[in-house]
Structures are given as structure tokens and as C-alpha cells.
Amino acid sequence: MIKEFRNIQQVTGPLLMVEISGDVMYGEIAEIITPSGEKKTGQVLEVGDKYAVLQIFEGSSGVDVDSTRVRFKGKTLMLKVGTDMLGRVFGGSGKPIDGRPAIIPEKELDVNGASINPCRREYPRDFIQTGVSCIDIMNTLVRGQKLPIFSGSGLPHNMLAAQITRQAKVLSSKEKFGVVFAAMGITNEEAIFFKEEFKKMESAANSVMFLNLADDPAIERIITPRIALTCAEYLAFEKDMHVLVILTDMTNYCEALREISAARNEVPGRKGYPGYMYTDLAAIYERAGKIQGKNGSITMIPILSMPSDDITHPIADLTGYITEGQIVLNRELHMKAIYPPNDVLPSLSRLMKTGIGPGKTREDHADVSNQIYAMYAKGRELRNLVAVIGVESLDDTERRILEFADVYEKELLAQDYNEERSVIESLDLCWKLLSSFPKSDLTRIKEELIEKYMGKTQATTSQKKKAEAKKSLGKKATKKTSLRKAKRR
């Protein structure tokens, strides 16, 4: 039942307080009609005996206390969904912005979906290949996982997100793979970049994009991730698709949350963020996963830019508690022109062990990953030591490890933005890097795996060297023949 009121008491920022008589429920959607006839959408944040507080998604400009009308719809915010959404671009509020007509909906869903019931969750076990070596080998993504990217201002997290979106695929499944991309508070330049990247994707027809731009109302950022996840839930659990959800930038979302909290005069928590930010973020992140009896799944990669590169900042800190690991981008690596600048030492994928191994990636994956991690960590340690005592003080093994740290960054970590490596290619590349060490140094790899894969790598390297040598000799022979012919003439 639609109820209309005119008794507006106060307008503060994006919030509006209206005197009510009758039943109004929390989360209910209202239509705010300004004196000029403009219609805005609002949502009830708080309900009392006589008053209701609404947040206005389009901002409160033009709202007049004396003559603005508030019409309560009697329902929560709904999203019209259907397979027509695939291949489309929508605004942050779910309206098409790609110049094409509105979709033909198959149903309407409440955007305030519930988190997945823990009793019905299925443990994630299927490997997702991103085509990025440092992720596939060291911080493996598993279907149904929540794996955030912790970045900083100016770091290429948007490029990495676009590359993962373009290349990601589930190797062990024949079901459709789709992508739902939601951006909050991005610039027009970034929006154009993402649109162009989506056009290049092979799976562009199975992708949906939601864009909330920096000049859009900040309050709209509160509903953008919820709308994106409602779309993802429909595709995953009703259309049996494996959906990868990318949310960028969650820092902008949290800033909008802080803005609302300040407007409501709430007692601030750490750095001014509301005390309920943890539960609010959990309500978003916990909508990802696999459900028993359902073929589809939602895998989530939230991206957040840490202010001042501070990993202890409340947004990064709380996100780390809720999700199953993190991929951390490093400014020092970025300054070396290494892309992606993924710092493997603080990075972690808690579900990696269940998504790798025989039948998923390869039997040597876990051991190789552990060995690479140990040697790179030692190499980073030695860099600091060398700055004090010099290279001359290191023994032969330490010098090899110090050199390995540089080779790892240049050959395995560094990867072209348009380069896609299979997990097998990445593992073979790891063995190539480890082949410079004697077998006695590879303490984290089983002996039978060393015999099987190290020999194969060395044989392949030897064959390549022989082929190159033959090619070089052939060129020299051709050159000598040409010189003889020239002399005869």
C-alpha cells in the first residue's frame, strides 16, 4: 500500500527526516517528489513512532522542506533480473547506461539478499585459472572463494582486475562462466578503460557491468555492490553459472558509509568509520560461495586501496578478517616497473591447498610453491643484509638465493598485461628458475618430484641450447659461403 506524506522536518546531507502516521518498515523504498516534479529514490534507514529517516540516493539538492512529498512504496529496493542483463552496462542504481532499452525482466529480487547459510555452504575445491603466474602458483584462487586485492593509490589494481576478468576460467567444469563487475566512485577515464577491456573479452556476452562514477551521488555507492551481488546470485543459483564478482573500490564504499554515519550523528569508531562497518562488509562478502545442491557458484575479488598503503587501516583490517586471504600489491615492486607488483610475502590464499594438486593443477604445485616462497623470502632478507656487510661476505648458496630473488621478480612475477600463462606453463617456469640450484638446496620438494620435473626442465633447456647452437652455426656457415662466392666473383 502506497502512503504519501508532506511533513518533512529536516534535510541533512543525503538524509531526510519525515513525520509519519501509519506503518513504515526499515529498508522500505520511497519516492521523493520535489517542487519541480523531479523524482528521487530514498530508502528508510531508521523508523520511530512518529518519524522516519531516509537516505536519498540521488542527493538532496532541490528538496524543499515545505513542498516536497514523500511517497512510501510498501516494498524494499528490488532489481529486475533476467538473462537480458548479460553483455549490458548499468549505472550504480541498476539502470541501463549503454544506450540500449531496458531489459525484459524474468523476475524481481530484493537487493538486500541474505548471506549464505553456513550449514548449506559447500567447501570450495575447484581451481580457477587467472592466467597470472604469481596468483595461480602462489595465491591460488578457488571457485567460491573471497580473495581481496589490497592495493594503494596509483598502483595498477584496475589493470590487474581487468586482466583477471578477461582471462579467468574454471578448468575442471563445463558450466558457463560469467563475470559481474561493479565499480564504485571511479573516474570517467577508468570507466572508459573498463568498458574497452570488456569488449575485448571472449566472455563479454556473459558479463554484466555496474558503474558508479565519481561524480555520481556518493550515497548511491551503498547500493551498487548489493545490486551487483543480486544479479550474480540470480545467474549463479538460478541459471547455474560460475560467476566471478569483482568489486572496486571498496574504500569508496566505506567512505560513503562513513558519510551517512556522520550525517546521522552516530558515535564514530576507528578513524571515524561507523562501529557496524564490520557487519556491513560481512553482509556483502558472505553472499559469495557455493551452496549444496546448486551447480552455480559466486567467487568474489573485492579490491580496496589502502590509505597511505597502511594494511592495518580499518577497511583492510576488517576485510582480512572476513575473507579467505589477500593479494597485496607492493609500491616498491611497482617502482621497479614490475607488473603485477604482487608481494607474495604478505599475500595469502587460505583455500589454496584444496584447489591444487593432481587432477586440478599438477602434483608438484604445492611443493614448488613452498620452495619458491621460502627462497624468495630468504632472498629479500639477504638484500637487507648485503646493504650492510656486502656481497663478498655471502657463501655460494646465499649468493644463488640472492640472485634468485631478482630472477623471480623479472621472469616469474613480471608478466605482460596481455600475456596469459596456463598453470602448467607457470609451473614449468618455476622449475626453470629452480634448476640453477643443486638438488640438496631444494629441501621443500619431494625427491621423486625433483627427479621427474627437474630432469625434464634440464633436458628441455639443453635441447633449446643445442637448437640455438645449430641455428648459430647455420648462420655462420651461410655467411662463410656468401663470402666465398663474393671472393670468386
Secondary structure, 3 states (H helix, E strand, C coil): CCEEECCEEEEECCEEEEECCCCCCCCEEEEEECCCCCEEEEEEEEECCCEEEEEECCCCCCCCCCCCEEEEEEEECEEEECHHHCCEEEECCCCECCCCCCCCCCEEEECCCCCCCHHHECCCCCEEECCCHHHHHHCCEECCCECCEEECCCCCHHHHHHHHHHHCEECCCCCCEEEEEEEEEECHHHHHHHHHHHHHCCCHHHEEEEEEECCCCHHHHHCHHHHHHHHHHHHHHCCCCEEEEEEECHHHHHHHHHHHHHHCCCCECHHHCECCHHHHHHHHHCCCEEECCCCCEEEEEEEEECHHHCCCCHHHHHHHHHCCEEEEECHHHHHCCCCCCECCCCCEECCHHHHCCCCCCCCCHHHHHHHHHHHHHHHHHHHHHHHHHCHHHCCHHHHHHHHHHHHHHHHHHCCCCCCCCCHHHHHHHHHHHHCCCCHHHCCCCCHHHHHHHHHHHHHHHHHHHHHHHHHHHHHHHHHHHHHHHHHHC
